[in-house]
Amino acid sequence: MPDGRPPAVGTGLGGIRLLLTLCGLTALLLTSAALAASPARAADAPAANQPPNQAAYLADRLRENPVHVTDQLPRVIPPSMAPDFARLAERTGVPTYVLVLPSQSGFGEDLLGAVHDELGRDGLYALLDDSGVRKAAAYGVNAPAEAARRVAAYELPYDAGPLRNFERFVDVVAQGPEKAEARAAAAGKKLRDGYEPEEMYIGPADRKNQSFVTGIALTGVPLTILLLAPCVRWARRRFPHTTPPRRTAGRSASKRRPAATPRPATATRPKWRRLLTPSLALALAAAATIALTAPLVFDETKRSAAPLPSPADMTARVERVAAGLAHDPVYVDPESPHLLDATRRSRLHERIEQFGRSEGGGPVYITVVPHQSEDESAGDEELFAAAVRAQLSKADGVGEADGVYVVADPMSGFIDVFNHGLHLESFRLLFDLPESIAYGDDRADEADDHLLGERLDALMTYLDESPRSDEPTTSGDPWPAPSPKEESSLPPLFATDFQPGLFVGVVAAMVLLGLVAGVQWIVSVVLRRRR
């Protein structure tokens, strides 16, 4: 040793301890940073695929066009009606933004306020459904939104249609606040006094009544004329009109030339004129008159104000949903309130991947979309799933889109499952789905989101445990939806209950003949007794 002293024992151990402490601190910091970053990445990953919320999506649509017409009501309000709403909106004199959405799609001023905040533009905001203006609010402009809405609701019948209702709303807004409030008060008073606007259209039941009455008139009136003609002749013979005899000037009765024996008139007339009696001619004229005037009196041809949608209107929503499913197996309708948060969506993605890797499993497509009788499928979930599958099969890189199609309605909360081409028992999924999954329990009825996320997760468990079939099965081909033209048109007048009306008309004419004949018999008996 240079200094002759022994080395200190604690010197080496202290350095090692210091080194270990530094390493531990470094590892702890790195671990903490990793743990802090991983939740952020876990939250950011679903958020990247999470669609914008309802207000943000609708604000984006209004940013592109101040009038947004949903593609979910083509049978009542096809998207091609957007220019008609835009032309009416120009009459208000203020910036006007129009949203046409399915009923119960988050209706209320809260949605309009959220859309206004997202859009960042002042103006008159109107929210419509298939009946007309449901909510209206003015932001930064002087417009009688609520008064105009009440006037349109009070003065027009329910079947006036959304376009006519919006036209009345716009006209009242253009009158100014004072006149609009006075008009709304007057309309409300009339409604409270019992006034109700008369319906503008009739339904199939009314058309059946019209056809029935037309059939009765077409046979009853001519037959009555023919059958009562002998009764009229009998009455003339029984009660002849007495007229005074004519006097012949310059001649006495004794010097008159004896009159020749008259020949029967029927012997001199042609055969067709002998057959064409006055009663028959009158009956034919009555039948022709009724047949020609009935279509003029009952001239209704439509049962509603809905225009005829184009083929593009009828396929717009299916194409939108199929395009979304081509990139993400879980599609949530952006026009409806979102009932699946990022955590639930991420969980469903994991369950779908696990089911796809399982034996006999395959793709699962989940759509959270509202269904109503006014949509392209007429509210038929099975028809909607088949249409989405057909459209998805046309997408590039997808091929035949076999799989399990889950249709969840965010409004009703119902869940339907349809199998197309997987080794599953299709009818078991279609008819034996547990009610807690298909319809929900009491907790689901009370919850605003119908517990859709929890029930969809339970559905994936049910699919995992479902027995597999030897061969691929399918739920079958659904019945086609009714044609929009046939659905909005009334049946012809000479159809439906027209033939039963013809029969009733014959019976009514016979009954009337019996009544008249009975009266004549009573009169004859009385006359014989007097004689």
C-alpha positions as CSV (number, residue, x, y, z in Angstrom):
1,M,0.0,0.0,0.0
2,P,1.5,3.4,-0.8
3,D,0.4,5.0,2.5
4,G,0.7,1.8,4.5
5,R,-2.9,1.7,5.5
6,P,-5.4,-1.1,4.7
7,P,-8.2,-0.3,2.2
8,A,-11.6,0.7,3.7
9,V,-14.0,-2.1,3.4
10,G,-17.1,0.2,3.0
11,T,-15.8,2.0,0.1
12,G,-16.4,-0.7,-2.6
13,L,-19.8,-1.6,-1.1
14,G,-21.0,2.0,-1.1
15,G,-20.2,2.4,-4.8
16,I,-22.1,-0.8,-5.6
17,R,-25.1,0.3,-3.6
18,L,-25.1,3.7,-5.2
19,L,-25.0,2.0,-8.7
20,L,-27.8,-0.3,-7.8
21,T,-29.9,2.5,-6.5
22,L,-29.4,4.5,-9.6
23,C,-30.4,1.5,-11.8
24,G,-33.5,0.9,-9.7
25,L,-34.6,4.5,-10.0
26,T,-34.0,4.5,-13.7
27,A,-36.0,1.3,-14.1
28,L,-38.8,2.7,-12.0
29,L,-39.0,5.8,-14.0
30,L,-39.1,3.9,-17.3
31,T,-41.8,1.6,-16.0
32,S,-43.9,4.5,-14.8
33,A,-43.6,6.2,-18.1
34,A,-44.6,3.0,-19.9
35,L,-47.6,2.5,-17.7
36,A,-48.6,6.1,-18.1
37,A,-48.3,5.9,-21.9
38,S,-50.0,2.6,-22.4
39,P,-53.4,3.7,-21.1
40,A,-53.2,6.8,-23.3
41,R,-52.4,4.6,-26.3
42,A,-55.2,2.2,-25.3
43,A,-57.6,5.1,-25.1
44,D,-56.3,6.7,-28.3
45,A,-56.5,3.5,-30.4
46,P,-60.3,3.1,-30.1
47,A,-60.8,6.9,-30.3
48,A,-59.1,6.9,-33.7
49,N,-61.8,4.5,-35.0
50,Q,-64.6,6.1,-32.9
51,P,-67.0,8.0,-35.2
52,P,-67.8,11.6,-34.3
53,N,-70.7,12.1,-32.0
54,Q,-74.1,12.9,-33.2
55,A,-73.8,16.7,-32.9
56,A,-70.4,16.8,-34.5
57,Y,-71.5,14.6,-37.4
58,L,-74.6,16.7,-38.1
59,A,-72.6,19.9,-37.8
60,D,-70.3,18.6,-40.5
61,R,-73.2,17.9,-42.8
62,L,-74.6,21.4,-42.3
63,R,-71.2,22.8,-43.0
64,E,-71.3,21.1,-46.4
65,N,-75.0,22.0,-47.0
66,P,-77.4,24.0,-44.8
67,V,-80.1,21.4,-45.4
68,H,-79.4,17.8,-44.4
69,V,-82.1,15.2,-45.2
70,T,-81.5,11.8,-43.7
71,D,-81.3,8.7,-45.9
72,Q,-83.3,6.7,-43.4
73,L,-86.8,7.8,-44.5
74,P,-86.8,7.4,-48.2
75,R,-90.5,6.3,-48.3
76,V,-91.6,9.6,-46.8
77,I,-88.8,12.1,-47.2
78,P,-86.3,11.0,-49.8
79,P,-82.9,12.7,-49.8
80,S,-83.6,14.1,-53.2
81,M,-86.1,16.6,-51.5
82,A,-83.2,18.6,-50.0
83,P,-83.3,21.3,-52.8
84,D,-87.1,21.8,-52.1
85,F,-86.4,22.5,-48.4
86,A,-83.5,24.7,-49.4
87,R,-85.7,26.9,-51.6
88,L,-88.2,27.3,-48.8
89,A,-85.5,28.1,-46.3
90,E,-84.5,31.2,-48.3
91,R,-87.8,32.9,-47.5
92,T,-87.0,33.3,-43.8
93,G,-84.7,36.2,-44.4
94,V,-82.1,34.9,-41.9
95,P,-79.5,32.1,-42.2
96,T,-81.5,28.9,-41.8
97,Y,-80.2,25.4,-41.1
98,V,-82.5,22.4,-41.5
99,L,-82.1,18.9,-40.2
100,V,-84.5,16.2,-41.2
101,L,-84.0,13.1,-39.1
102,P,-85.9,10.0,-38.0
103,S,-88.3,10.6,-35.0
104,Q,-86.8,10.1,-31.6
105,S,-83.2,10.6,-32.9
106,G,-82.2,12.8,-29.9
107,F,-85.0,15.3,-30.6
108,G,-85.0,18.5,-28.5
109,E,-83.4,21.9,-28.2
110,D,-80.4,20.2,-26.6
111,L,-79.5,18.6,-30.0
112,L,-80.0,21.9,-31.8
113,G,-77.9,23.7,-29.3
114,A,-75.1,21.1,-29.5
115,V,-75.2,21.3,-33.3
116,H,-75.0,25.1,-33.1
117,D,-72.1,25.0,-30.8
118,E,-70.3,22.5,-33.1
119,L,-71.1,24.5,-36.2
120,G,-70.3,27.9,-34.7
121,R,-72.8,29.8,-36.9
122,D,-75.8,31.9,-35.8
123,G,-79.1,31.5,-37.5
124,L,-82.5,29.7,-37.4
125,Y,-82.2,26.0,-36.7
126,A,-85.1,23.7,-37.5
127,L,-85.4,20.0,-36.7
128,L,-87.9,18.0,-38.7
129,D,-89.2,14.4,-38.8
130,D,-91.6,12.7,-41.1
131,S,-94.6,14.8,-39.9
132,G,-93.0,18.3,-39.9
133,V,-91.1,20.7,-37.7
134,R,-90.6,19.2,-34.3
135,K,-88.2,21.7,-32.7
136,A,-86.9,25.1,-33.8
137,A,-84.6,27.6,-32.1
138,A,-83.0,30.9,-33.1
139,Y,-79.4,31.7,-32.2
140,G,-78.2,35.2,-32.7
141,V,-81.1,36.2,-34.9
142,N,-84.5,37.7,-34.3
143,A,-86.9,34.9,-35.6
144,P,-90.1,33.6,-34.0
145,A,-89.0,30.0,-34.2
146,E,-91.4,28.5,-31.5
147,A,-94.4,30.6,-32.6
148,A,-94.0,29.5,-36.2
149,R,-93.7,25.9,-35.2
150,R,-96.9,26.1,-33.2
151,V,-98.8,27.7,-36.1
152,A,-97.6,25.0,-38.5
153,A,-98.7,22.3,-36.1
154,Y,-102.1,23.9,-35.3
155,E,-103.2,25.0,-38.7
156,L,-102.3,22.0,-40.8
157,P,-103.5,18.4,-40.4
158,Y,-101.1,15.7,-39.4
159,D,-101.0,14.2,-42.9
160,A,-100.0,17.5,-44.6
161,G,-96.5,16.2,-45.0
162,P,-93.1,17.7,-43.8
163,L,-92.6,19.9,-46.9
164,R,-96.0,21.6,-46.6
165,N,-95.5,21.9,-42.8
166,F,-92.1,23.5,-43.3
167,E,-93.5,25.9,-45.9
168,R,-96.1,27.1,-43.4
169,F,-93.4,27.4,-40.8
170,V,-91.2,29.6,-43.1
171,D,-94.1,31.8,-44.1
172,V,-94.9,32.6,-40.5
173,V,-91.2,33.3,-39.7
174,A,-91.2,35.8,-42.5
175,Q,-94.1,37.7,-41.0
176,G,-92.1,38.7,-38.0
177,P,-92.3,38.1,-34.2
178,E,-95.4,40.2,-33.5
179,K,-97.6,38.7,-36.2
180,A,-96.3,35.2,-35.6
181,E,-97.2,35.3,-31.9
182,A,-100.6,36.7,-32.6
183,R,-101.3,34.0,-35.2
184,A,-100.0,31.3,-32.9
185,A,-102.3,32.5,-30.1
186,A,-105.3,32.5,-32.5
187,A,-104.6,29.1,-33.8
188,G,-104.1,27.7,-30.3
189,K,-107.5,29.2,-29.2
190,K,-109.3,27.6,-32.2
191,L,-107.7,24.2,-31.3
192,R,-108.8,24.5,-27.7
193,D,-112.3,25.3,-28.9
194,G,-112.5,22.0,-30.7
195,Y,-111.3,22.9,-34.2
196,E,-109.3,20.3,-35.9
197,P,-107.9,20.7,-39.5
198,E,-109.5,18.3,-42.0
199,E,-107.3,15.5,-43.2
200,M,-105.9,16.0,-46.7
201,Y,-105.7,12.4,-47.7
202,I,-107.7,9.3,-47.4
203,G,-106.5,5.8,-46.5
204,P,-107.2,2.3,-48.0
205,A,-110.2,1.8,-45.8
206,D,-111.8,5.0,-47.1
207,R,-111.2,3.9,-50.7
208,K,-112.8,0.6,-49.9
209,N,-115.9,2.4,-48.7
210,Q,-115.9,4.5,-51.9
211,S,-115.6,1.4,-54.0
212,F,-118.4,-0.3,-52.1
213,V,-120.8,2.6,-52.5
214,T,-120.0,2.9,-56.2
215,G,-120.8,-0.8,-56.7
216,I,-124.1,-0.5,-54.9
217,A,-125.1,2.5,-57.0
218,L,-124.0,1.0,-60.3
219,T,-126.3,-2.0,-59.9
220,G,-128.9,-0.8,-57.4
221,V,-130.1,2.3,-59.3
222,P,-130.5,0.7,-62.8
223,L,-132.2,-2.4,-61.4
224,T,-134.5,-0.3,-59.3
225,I,-135.6,1.6,-62.4
226,L,-136.2,-1.7,-64.3
227,L,-138.0,-3.5,-61.5
228,L,-140.2,-0.7,-60.5
229,A,-141.4,0.1,-64.0
230,P,-144.2,-2.5,-63.9
231,C,-145.2,-1.1,-60.5
232,V,-145.5,2.4,-62.0
233,R,-147.6,1.0,-64.9
234,W,-149.9,-0.7,-62.4
235,A,-150.3,2.5,-60.5
236,R,-151.2,4.4,-63.7
237,R,-153.9,1.8,-64.5
238,R,-155.3,1.8,-61.0
239,F,-155.3,5.6,-60.7
240,P,-155.8,7.0,-64.3
241,H,-155.7,10.7,-64.8
242,T,-159.3,12.0,-65.8
243,T,-159.3,14.5,-68.6
244,P,-162.5,16.2,-70.1
245,P,-163.5,15.1,-73.6
246,R,-162.7,17.3,-76.5
247,R,-165.5,18.9,-78.5
248,T,-165.4,18.9,-82.3
249,A,-166.7,22.1,-83.9
250,G,-169.4,21.8,-86.7
251,R,-170.2,18.2,-86.2
252,S,-172.6,16.3,-84.1
253,A,-171.8,13.1,-82.5
254,S,-174.1,11.2,-84.8
255,K,-172.4,12.5,-87.9
256,R,-168.9,11.6,-86.9
257,R,-167.1,9.1,-89.0
258,P,-166.6,5.8,-87.2
259,A,-163.0,5.5,-86.2
260,A,-160.9,2.8,-87.7
261,T,-159.8,0.0,-85.5
262,P,-156.3,1.1,-84.2
263,R,-153.4,-1.3,-84.9
264,P,-151.2,-2.2,-82.0
265,A,-148.3,0.2,-81.8
266,T,-145.8,-2.6,-81.1
267,A,-146.6,-4.2,-84.4
268,T,-145.4,-1.2,-86.3
269,R,-142.2,-0.5,-84.3
270,P,-138.9,-2.2,-85.1
271,K,-137.9,-5.1,-82.8
272,W,-135.0,-3.1,-81.3
273,R,-137.4,-0.3,-80.4
274,R,-139.8,-2.7,-78.9
275,L,-137.0,-4.0,-76.7
276,L,-135.7,-0.5,-75.8
277,T,-138.5,0.5,-73.5
278,P,-138.3,3.8,-71.7
279,S,-137.5,2.1,-68.4
280,L,-134.6,0.2,-70.0
281,A,-133.2,3.3,-71.7
282,L,-133.5,5.2,-68.4
283,A,-131.7,2.4,-66.6
284,L,-128.8,2.3,-69.1
285,A,-128.5,6.1,-68.9
286,A,-128.3,5.9,-65.1
287,A,-125.6,3.2,-65.2
288,A,-123.5,5.1,-67.7
289,T,-123.8,8.3,-65.6
290,I,-122.8,6.6,-62.4
291,A,-119.8,4.8,-64.1
292,L,-118.6,8.1,-65.6
293,T,-119.1,10.5,-62.7
294,A,-117.9,8.2,-59.8
295,P,-114.2,8.6,-60.7
296,L,-114.7,12.4,-60.9
297,V,-116.3,12.5,-57.4
298,F,-113.8,10.0,-55.8
299,D,-110.8,11.5,-57.5
300,E,-108.2,10.7,-54.8
301,T,-105.1,8.8,-56.1
302,K,-102.6,9.1,-53.2
303,R,-102.8,8.2,-49.5
304,S,-100.1,10.6,-48.3
305,A,-98.0,13.6,-49.3
306,A,-94.8,11.5,-49.8
307,P,-93.2,11.8,-53.2
308,L,-92.0,8.8,-55.2
309,P,-88.3,8.1,-54.2
310,S,-85.7,7.4,-56.8
311,P,-83.7,4.1,-56.8
312,A,-80.7,6.0,-55.5
313,D,-82.8,7.3,-52.5
314,M,-83.8,3.7,-51.7
315,T,-80.2,2.3,-51.6
316,A,-78.4,5.3,-50.0
317,R,-78.5,4.0,-46.4
318,V,-77.6,0.4,-47.3
319,E,-74.6,1.6,-49.3
320,R,-73.5,3.8,-46.4
321,V,-73.7,1.0,-43.9
322,A,-72.0,-1.5,-46.2
323,A,-69.1,1.0,-46.8
324,G,-68.7,1.4,-43.1
325,L,-68.7,-2.4,-42.4
326,A,-66.1,-2.9,-45.1
327,H,-63.6,-1.1,-42.7
328,D,-65.1,-1.8,-39.3
329,P,-67.3,-4.8,-38.3
330,V,-69.1,-2.5,-35.8
331,Y,-71.2,0.2,-37.5
332,V,-72.9,2.8,-35.3
333,D,-75.3,5.2,-37.0
334,P,-73.8,8.7,-36.8
335,E,-77.2,10.4,-37.0
336,S,-78.5,8.7,-33.8
337,P,-77.3,9.1,-30.2
338,H,-74.2,7.0,-29.6
339,L,-75.0,4.1,-27.3
340,L,-71.6,2.4,-27.5
341,D,-68.6,4.1,-26.0
342,A,-65.0,3.5,-27.0
343,T,-64.5,0.8,-24.4
344,R,-67.5,-1.2,-25.5
345,R,-66.5,-0.9,-29.1
346,S,-63.0,-2.1,-28.4
347,R,-64.4,-5.0,-26.4
348,L,-66.7,-6.0,-29.3
349,H,-63.7,-5.9,-31.7
350,E,-61.8,-8.3,-29.5
351,R,-64.8,-10.7,-29.2
352,I,-65.4,-10.6,-32.9
353,E,-61.7,-11.5,-33.6
354,Q,-61.9,-14.4,-31.1
355,F,-65.1,-15.7,-32.7
356,G,-63.6,-15.5,-36.2
357,R,-60.6,-17.7,-35.1
358,S,-62.8,-20.2,-33.3
359,E,-63.8,-23.5,-34.9
360,G,-66.9,-23.0,-37.1
361,G,-66.8,-19.3,-36.5
362,G,-66.4,-16.5,-38.9
363,P,-67.0,-12.8,-39.5
364,V,-69.6,-11.0,-37.4
365,Y,-71.1,-7.7,-38.6
366,I,-72.9,-5.5,-36.0
367,T,-75.0,-2.6,-37.1
368,V,-76.6,-0.2,-34.6
369,V,-79.1,1.5,-36.9
370,P,-82.7,2.6,-36.3
371,H,-85.5,0.8,-38.2
372,Q,-88.9,2.2,-39.1
373,S,-91.6,1.5,-41.6
374,E,-90.5,4.6,-43.6
375,D,-87.0,3.2,-44.4
376,E,-85.9,1.3,-47.5
377,S,-86.7,-2.1,-45.9
378,A,-90.1,-1.0,-44.5
379,G,-88.8,-1.7,-41.0
380,D,-87.8,-5.3,-41.8
381,E,-84.5,-6.1,-40.0
382,E,-84.0,-9.4,-41.9
383,L,-84.5,-7.6,-45.3
384,F,-82.0,-4.9,-44.2
385,A,-79.4,-7.5,-43.2
386,A,-79.8,-9.3,-46.5
387,A,-79.5,-6.0,-48.4
388,V,-76.3,-5.0,-46.5
389,R,-74.8,-8.4,-47.1
390,A,-75.5,-8.2,-50.9
391,Q,-74.0,-4.7,-51.0
392,L,-71.0,-5.7,-48.9
393,S,-70.4,-8.6,-51.2
394,K,-69.9,-6.2,-54.0
395,A,-67.1,-4.3,-52.2
396,D,-63.6,-4.8,-53.5
397,G,-61.5,-7.3,-51.5
398,V,-64.5,-8.7,-49.5
399,G,-65.9,-11.3,-51.8
400,E,-68.9,-13.3,-50.6
401,A,-69.7,-11.6,-47.3
402,D,-70.8,-14.6,-45.3
403,G,-71.1,-14.2,-41.6
404,V,-73.4,-13.4,-38.7
405,Y,-75.3,-10.1,-39.2
406,V,-76.4,-8.5,-35.9
407,V,-79.0,-5.7,-36.3
408,A,-79.4,-3.6,-33.1
409,D,-82.0,-0.8,-33.0
410,P,-80.9,2.1,-30.9
411,M,-84.4,3.4,-30.5
412,S,-86.3,0.3,-29.5
413,G,-83.2,-1.6,-28.1
414,F,-84.2,-4.8,-29.9
415,I,-81.4,-7.1,-31.3
416,D,-81.9,-9.5,-34.2
417,V,-79.3,-12.1,-35.4
418,F,-79.2,-13.5,-38.9
419,N,-76.7,-16.2,-40.1
420,H,-75.5,-16.3,-43.7
421,G,-73.1,-19.1,-44.6
422,L,-71.5,-20.0,-41.3
423,H,-71.6,-23.4,-39.6
424,L,-74.2,-22.3,-37.1
425,E,-77.9,-23.3,-36.5
426,S,-79.5,-20.4,-38.2
427,F,-83.0,-20.9,-36.9
428,R,-81.7,-21.3,-33.3
429,L,-80.3,-17.8,-33.6
430,L,-83.4,-16.5,-35.3
431,F,-86.1,-17.9,-33.0
432,D,-84.4,-19.1,-29.8
433,L,-82.3,-16.1,-28.9
434,P,-82.7,-15.4,-25.2
435,E,-85.1,-12.6,-24.4
436,S,-82.5,-10.9,-22.2
437,I,-80.4,-10.5,-25.3
438,A,-83.1,-9.9,-27.9
439,Y,-85.3,-7.5,-26.0
440,G,-83.6,-6.8,-22.7
441,D,-84.8,-7.1,-19.1
442,D,-86.3,-4.5,-16.8
443,R,-82.9,-2.8,-16.3
444,A,-82.5,-2.4,-20.1
445,D,-86.0,-0.9,-20.3
446,E,-85.1,1.7,-17.7
447,A,-81.6,2.5,-19.2
448,D,-81.3,5.2,-21.8
449,D,-78.9,3.1,-23.8
450,H,-81.0,-0.1,-23.4
451,L,-77.7,-1.7,-22.1
452,L,-76.9,-2.4,-25.7
453,G,-73.1,-2.8,-25.1
454,E,-73.7,-5.3,-22.3
455,R,-76.2,-7.3,-24.3
456,L,-74.1,-7.4,-27.4
457,D,-71.2,-8.7,-25.3
458,A,-73.6,-11.4,-24.0
459,L,-74.6,-12.1,-27.6
460,M,-70.9,-12.8,-28.5
461,T,-70.7,-15.3,-25.6
462,Y,-73.9,-16.9,-26.9
463,L,-72.3,-17.2,-30.3
464,D,-69.2,-18.8,-28.8
465,E,-71.3,-21.4,-27.0
466,S,-73.7,-22.1,-29.9
467,P,-73.5,-25.6,-31.4
468,R,-71.9,-25.9,-34.8
469,S,-73.5,-27.5,-37.8
470,D,-71.9,-29.9,-40.3
471,E,-72.8,-27.7,-43.3
472,P,-73.1,-23.9,-43.7
473,T,-76.6,-22.7,-43.1
474,T,-78.5,-19.5,-43.8
475,S,-81.6,-17.8,-42.4
476,G,-83.2,-17.8,-45.8
477,D,-84.4,-15.2,-48.2
478,P,-86.7,-12.6,-46.7
479,W,-89.9,-11.3,-48.4
480,P,-89.3,-8.2,-50.5
481,A,-90.5,-4.9,-49.2
482,P,-93.6,-3.3,-50.7
483,S,-93.0,-1.0,-53.6
484,P,-93.0,2.7,-52.6
485,K,-95.4,3.5,-55.5
486,E,-97.9,0.9,-54.4
487,E,-97.5,1.9,-50.8
488,S,-98.3,5.5,-51.4
489,S,-101.0,5.0,-54.0
490,L,-104.6,4.2,-53.4
491,P,-106.2,1.1,-55.1
492,P,-108.3,1.8,-58.1
493,L,-111.9,2.8,-57.5
494,F,-113.3,-0.2,-59.4
495,A,-111.4,-2.7,-57.3
496,T,-111.3,-4.1,-53.7
497,D,-114.9,-3.8,-52.4
498,F,-116.4,-2.8,-55.7
499,Q,-117.6,-6.4,-56.6
500,P,-119.3,-6.9,-53.2
501,G,-121.0,-3.6,-53.7
502,L,-122.4,-4.8,-57.0
503,F,-123.9,-7.8,-55.2
504,V,-125.3,-5.7,-52.4
505,G,-126.8,-3.3,-55.0
506,V,-128.7,-6.2,-56.6
507,V,-130.0,-7.4,-53.2
508,A,-131.0,-3.8,-52.3
509,A,-133.0,-3.4,-55.5
510,M,-134.8,-6.8,-54.9
511,V,-135.6,-5.8,-51.3
512,L,-137.0,-2.4,-52.5
513,L,-139.1,-4.2,-55.2
514,G,-140.5,-6.5,-52.5
515,L,-141.4,-3.5,-50.3
516,V,-143.2,-1.7,-53.2
517,A,-145.0,-4.9,-54.3
518,G,-146.2,-5.4,-50.7
519,V,-147.6,-1.9,-50.6
520,Q,-149.3,-2.5,-53.9
521,W,-150.9,-5.7,-52.7
522,I,-152.2,-3.9,-49.6
523,V,-153.6,-1.1,-51.8
524,S,-155.3,-3.7,-54.1
525,V,-156.9,-5.5,-51.2
526,V,-158.3,-2.2,-49.8
527,L,-159.7,-1.2,-53.3
528,R,-161.4,-4.6,-53.7
529,R,-163.0,-4.3,-50.3
530,R,-164.4,-0.9,-51.2
531,R,-165.9,-2.1,-54.4
